[in-house]
Amino acid sequence: MKILAMAVVALALSGTVARAADPRHPNWPCTQAKVPEISLAAVWAGPALDDAETRWKNDAKITALVAKLSARKTPMDEAAKLVKDFLAASSADKTTNAKLLFAGLFDTLNAQRSQVMNGLERVSRKQREAAEKIREETIQLQALQGATPRDEAKVEALSNELIWKTRIFEDRNKVVRFVCEVPTTIDQRLFALGRVIQQEME
């Protein structure tokens, strides 16, 4: 039981999310560097957006399309077609609508990205607390195992609790590693849709 409990604890703590390489973001759990916001210049080479950055929300068609294009469940080929169809039907207002559409995407996807990143940092803080709790209970278990007389019931109960907690800890770590890819996916989506919009404006 001692070997099993210690092996599980070692496994959990070896994968702890507290590995931030950038001291500016101590709770950032991902290997990718934390970039708090997408830079407009990095994803848009078209004309200045001007007041489109605030006006896009006033257009019902634009807001509905932005919502659909921003949803990760919308495949990129479908999203690109929706952009092309919308701008093709815009005729004289194509440039204005293109700027409004991109402004909406930039605003919405940046907000999505921030939400995901804030969630990752919350989980990272909880994981650090969980790791500390596991360490404390491991020390308690070692003390119980070395006690004379030894209380087998307590040893077994704490061992089982540690196994359960480390299993939850590792499961959360797996989820974190998966979610760490989401900000990059959002970056790529915004860049790709921005390129389609710019191509349709030419």
Phi, psi and chi 1 to 4 in degrees:
 res  aa     phi    psi   chi1   chi2   chi3   chi4
   1 MET       -  -39.2 -177.6   61.6   73.7      -
   2 LYS   -62.3  -45.7  178.5  178.1  179.8  179.5
   3 ILE   -62.6  -43.4  -66.1  171.5      -      -
   4 LEU   -63.0  -48.5  175.7   60.4      -      -
   5 ALA   -61.9  -44.1      -      -      -      -
   6 MET   -67.1  -35.3  -66.1  -54.6  102.5      -
   7 ALA   -65.4  -42.0      -      -      -      -
   8 VAL   -66.6  -43.0  174.3      -      -      -
   9 VAL   -62.6  -43.9  170.7      -      -      -
  10 ALA   -60.5  -40.5      -      -      -      -
  11 LEU   -62.0  -45.3  174.0   65.1      -      -
  12 ALA   -65.2  -46.4      -      -      -      -
  13 LEU   -72.4  -24.7  -62.4 -176.9      -      -
  14 SER   -69.6  -22.3   68.7      -      -      -
  15 GLY  -104.7   17.3      -      -      -      -
  16 THR   -57.0  146.7 -178.8      -      -      -
  17 VAL   -79.6   -6.9  -65.1      -      -      -
  18 ALA   -78.8   72.4      -      -      -      -
  19 ARG  -135.5   28.2   58.1  172.0 -177.1  -92.2
  20 ALA   -58.8  126.9      -      -      -      -
  21 ALA   -86.7  -21.8      -      -      -      -
  22 ASP  -103.4  112.0 -169.7  -21.9      -      -
  23 PRO   -62.2  -18.2   20.1  -30.7      -      -
  24 ARG   -69.8  -22.6  -65.1  172.5  -57.8  169.9
  25 HIS  -130.2   71.1  -51.1  -69.1      -      -
  26 PRO   -63.7  -21.6   22.3  -33.3      -      -
  27 ASN   -97.7    4.7  -67.2  -48.7      -      -
  28 TRP   -78.7  116.9 -178.8 -117.9      -      -
  29 PRO   -92.4   -2.8   35.2  -35.9      -      -
  30 CYS   -93.2  154.0  -53.5      -      -      -
  31 THR   -72.9  -27.3   54.1      -      -      -
  32 GLN   -68.6  142.4  -56.5   92.6  -36.6      -
  33 ALA   -62.8  144.1      -      -      -      -
  34 LYS   -81.9  120.7 -178.8 -178.1  179.4 -176.4
  35 VAL  -116.5  102.8 -179.9      -      -      -
  36 PRO   -55.1  -36.8  -26.7   35.5      -      -
  37 GLU  -139.0  151.3  -73.6 -169.3  -19.8      -
  38 ILE   -76.3  132.8  -55.2  170.3      -      -
  39 SER   -79.7  133.0  161.6      -      -      -
  40 LEU   -58.3  -41.7  179.8   62.1      -      -
  41 ALA   -63.5  -24.9      -      -      -      -
  42 ALA   -77.3  -19.1      -      -      -      -
  43 VAL  -125.2   -2.7  -69.8      -      -      -
  44 TRP  -139.7  119.6 -179.5 -109.3      -      -
  45 ALA  -115.4   11.6      -      -      -      -
  46 GLY   -82.4 -168.7      -      -      -      -
  47 PRO   -65.1  159.1   22.8  -32.9      -      -
  48 ALA   -55.6  138.7      -      -      -      -
  49 LEU   -76.7  -25.3  -62.8 -179.4      -      -
  50 ASP    51.3 -130.1  -58.5  -38.7      -      -
  51 ASP   -78.5   -1.0   61.9  -12.6      -      -
  52 ALA   -60.1  -27.1      -      -      -      -
  53 GLU   -62.6  -25.0  -66.3 -177.0   57.5      -
  54 THR  -110.9  -26.2   53.0      -      -      -
  55 ARG   -77.6  -20.2  -83.7 -157.9  -51.4  122.4
  56 TRP   -60.1  -30.1   72.2  -89.9      -      -
  57 LYS   -70.2  -16.6  -68.3 -179.8 -178.8  177.2
  58 ASN   -84.3   -6.9  -58.8  -32.2      -      -
  59 ASP  -106.2  113.0 -171.9  -48.2      -      -
  60 ALA   -61.3  -40.0      -      -      -      -
  61 LYS   -64.7  -43.1  -80.9 -172.4  178.1  179.3
  62 ILE   -63.8  -47.3  -64.8  -76.5      -      -
  63 THR   -63.1  -37.9   53.1      -      -      -
  64 ALA   -66.5  -42.5      -      -      -      -
  65 LEU   -68.2  -40.4 -176.0   54.9      -      -
  66 VAL   -59.5  -42.9  163.8      -      -      -
  67 ALA   -60.4  -41.8      -      -      -      -
  68 LYS   -70.6  -43.3 -169.4  162.4 -177.9   67.5
  69 LEU   -68.0  -30.5  -63.4  174.0      -      -
  70 SER   -79.0  -19.8  -60.7      -      -      -
  71 ALA   -71.3  125.9      -      -      -      -
  72 ARG   -65.6  -19.6  -69.9 -167.6  -67.2  -82.4
  73 LYS   -74.8  -15.0   65.1 -178.1  180.0 -177.8
  74 THR   -80.8  114.7  -55.9      -      -      -
  75 PRO   -58.7  149.1  -20.0   31.5      -      -
  76 MET   -63.8  -35.2  -83.5  -56.5  -59.9      -
  77 ASP   -67.2  -37.1   54.2  -10.7      -      -
  78 GLU   -67.3  -41.1 -179.3 -175.1  -22.2      -
  79 ALA   -61.9  -43.7      -      -      -      -
  80 ALA   -62.0  -40.4      -      -      -      -
  81 LYS   -65.1  -40.9 -174.8  177.1 -175.0  -54.2
  82 LEU   -61.2  -41.5  -73.2  168.6      -      -
  83 VAL   -62.0  -48.8  168.5      -      -      -
  84 LYS   -62.2  -44.6  -69.1  174.5 -177.3  177.9
  85 ASP   -63.5  -42.5  -69.4  -12.2      -      -
  86 PHE   -64.0  -46.9  172.9   71.6      -      -
  87 LEU   -72.7  -30.9  -67.2  178.4      -      -
  88 ALA   -64.3  -31.4      -      -      -      -
  89 ALA   -86.9   -2.1      -      -      -      -
  90 SER   -84.2  -16.4  -64.1      -      -      -
  91 SER    43.6 -114.2   60.6      -      -      -
  92 ALA   -65.1  -24.3      -      -      -      -
  93 ASP   -94.9   16.0  -64.1  -35.9      -      -
  94 LYS   -57.2  -48.2 -177.1 -178.4  -78.1 -170.4
  95 THR   -63.3  -44.9  -61.9      -      -      -
  96 THR   -61.8  -48.0  -61.0      -      -      -
  97 ASN   -65.3  -35.5  -77.6  -21.1      -      -
  98 ALA   -63.3  -44.0      -      -      -      -
  99 LYS   -66.1  -41.2  -68.7 -161.8  -66.8 -175.8
 100 LEU   -62.8  -42.8  -71.4  169.3      -      -
 101 LEU   -63.7  -46.0 -177.4   57.7      -      -
 102 PHE   -68.5  -38.5 -175.7   76.9      -      -
 103 ALA   -58.2  -41.4      -      -      -      -
 104 GLY   -65.2  -42.5      -      -      -      -
 105 LEU   -64.7  -43.4  -76.2  168.8      -      -
 106 PHE   -61.2  -46.6 -176.7   75.2      -      -
 107 ASP   -64.0  -48.8 -165.2   14.8      -      -
 108 THR   -68.5  -46.0  -57.2      -      -      -
 109 LEU   -70.9  -32.7  -71.8  172.6      -      -
 110 ASN   -64.2  -40.3 -119.9  -27.0      -      -
 111 ALA   -66.0  -42.4      -      -      -      -
 112 GLN   -58.4  -45.8  -87.0 -174.2   22.1      -
 113 ARG   -62.2  -44.4 -168.7  173.1  174.5  -81.4
 114 SER   -62.0  -40.1  -66.8      -      -      -
 115 GLN   -62.2  -44.4 -171.4  175.7   31.2      -
 116 VAL   -63.6  -44.0  169.4      -      -      -
 117 MET   -66.9  -39.7  -65.8  172.4   84.8      -
 118 ASN   -63.7  -39.8  -70.0  -21.6      -      -
 119 GLY   -62.8  -40.7      -      -      -      -
 120 LEU   -61.8  -41.0  -79.6  165.2      -      -
 121 GLU   -70.1  -33.8  -69.9 -171.6  -43.1      -
 122 ARG   -63.8  -45.5  -80.6 -164.2  -56.8  -87.2
 123 VAL   -63.9  -38.8  171.7      -      -      -
 124 SER   -60.3  -43.2  175.2      -      -      -
 125 ARG   -62.8  -42.6  -74.2 -167.9  -67.9  -88.9
 126 LYS   -65.2  -38.1  -72.1  179.9 -179.1  176.7
 127 GLN   -66.1  -37.3  -74.6  -70.1   82.2      -
 128 ARG   -64.4  -41.4 -170.1  174.2  -71.9  112.7
 129 GLU   -64.2  -41.0  -69.3  166.7    5.4      -
 130 ALA   -64.5  -40.4      -      -      -      -
 131 ALA   -62.5  -40.9      -      -      -      -
 132 GLU   -65.3  -40.1 -173.3   54.9   39.5      -
 133 LYS   -63.6  -40.7 -172.3   69.4  175.8  169.9
 134 ILE   -64.0  -40.4  -70.6  169.3      -      -
 135 ARG   -60.7  -45.9  -73.0 -171.7 -170.2   96.7
 136 GLU   -61.0  -43.6  -70.3  170.4    2.2      -
 137 GLU   -72.5  -26.4  -68.9 -172.6    0.1      -
 138 THR   -66.2  -42.1  -59.5      -      -      -
 139 ILE   -63.2  -41.6  -66.5  168.0      -      -
 140 GLN   -60.9  -42.7  -69.5  172.9   24.9      -
 141 LEU   -63.7  -42.7  178.4   59.8      -      -
 142 GLN   -61.4  -38.6  -72.1  171.7  -32.3      -
 143 ALA   -65.4  -42.3      -      -      -      -
 144 LEU   -64.4  -38.9  -75.6  171.4      -      -
 145 GLN   -68.6  -28.2  -72.1  169.2  -29.8      -
 146 GLY   -94.1   -2.3      -      -      -      -
 147 ALA   -72.9  152.0      -      -      -      -
 148 THR  -131.3  120.3  -54.4      -      -      -
 149 PRO   -72.4  157.5   30.0  -35.8      -      -
 150 ARG   -92.0  129.0  176.2  164.8  154.0  154.0
 151 ASP   -90.1   96.4 -171.1  -30.8      -      -
 152 GLU   -62.2  -35.0  -67.2  -63.8  -15.9      -
 153 ALA   -63.6  -43.7      -      -      -      -
 154 LYS   -68.0  -40.8  -78.0 -173.3  177.5  179.5
 155 VAL   -59.3  -46.5  168.2      -      -      -
 156 GLU   -66.4  -41.4 -175.7  174.5   -2.1      -
 157 ALA   -63.1  -45.9      -      -      -      -
 158 LEU   -70.3  -36.3 -172.0   51.2      -      -
 159 SER   -61.1  -45.8  -65.3      -      -      -
 160 ASN   -64.1  -38.5  -71.1  -22.2      -      -
 161 GLU   -64.9  -41.4 -172.3  176.1  -16.8      -
 162 LEU   -64.5  -41.3  -87.3  168.4      -      -
 163 ILE   -60.9  -43.3  -69.8  167.5      -      -
 164 TRP   -65.0  -45.2  176.0 -111.7      -      -
 165 LYS   -65.6  -39.4  -75.4 -178.5  177.4  177.8
 166 THR   -70.4  -30.7   52.2      -      -      -
 167 ARG   -65.5  -44.5 -171.7  173.9  -63.8  150.2
 168 ILE   -62.6  -42.3  -68.2  170.7      -      -
 169 PHE   -58.2  -47.4 -175.0   93.1      -      -
 170 GLU   -67.3  -38.5  -86.6  -59.9  -62.5      -
 171 ASP   -61.2  -41.7  -73.8  -13.4      -      -
 172 ARG   -65.9  -38.1  -76.8 -177.9 -179.1  156.2
 173 ASN   -60.9  -39.0  -94.4    0.9      -      -
 174 LYS   -63.6  -41.6  -71.8  173.9 -173.2  173.2
 175 VAL   -64.0  -43.1  171.1      -      -      -
 176 VAL   -59.3  -45.6  165.3      -      -      -
 177 ARG   -59.9  -37.7  -73.6 -166.7  -70.3  -89.0
 178 PHE   -68.4  -47.3  172.8   76.2      -      -
 179 VAL   -67.5  -25.7  178.0      -      -      -
 180 CYS   -58.7  -22.9  -83.7      -      -      -
 181 GLU   -79.6  -17.9  -59.9  -61.5  -35.2      -
 182 VAL   -63.4  -47.0  173.9      -      -      -
 183 PRO   -55.3  -39.5  -27.5   37.5      -      -
 184 THR   -65.5  -40.1  -59.5      -      -      -
 185 THR   -61.8  -39.9  -57.9      -      -      -
 186 ILE   -65.9  -43.7  -67.7  172.7      -      -
 187 ASP   -54.9  -47.9  -67.5  -10.1      -      -
 188 GLN   -65.1  -38.6  -68.8  167.4  -13.6      -
 189 ARG   -64.3  -45.9 -172.5  177.1 -165.7   86.2
 190 LEU   -64.2  -43.3 -179.1   57.0      -      -
 191 PHE   -62.2  -45.4  178.8   78.1      -      -
 192 ALA   -64.8  -43.9      -      -      -      -
 193 LEU   -69.4  -35.5  -70.6  173.8      -      -
 194 GLY   -62.5  -38.9      -      -      -      -
 195 ARG   -66.1  -41.7 -170.9  166.4   53.5 -174.9
 196 VAL   -61.6  -44.6  172.9      -      -      -
 197 ILE   -61.0  -44.9  -68.6  169.5      -      -
 198 GLN   -64.6  -39.5  -72.1  169.2   75.9      -
 199 GLN   -63.9  -37.1  -73.5  170.5  -11.0      -
 200 GLU   -72.4  -20.6  -67.8  -55.7  -58.4      -
 201 MET   -79.8  -23.1  -69.3  172.5   69.1      -
 202 GLU   -73.9      -  -66.1  169.5    0.2      -
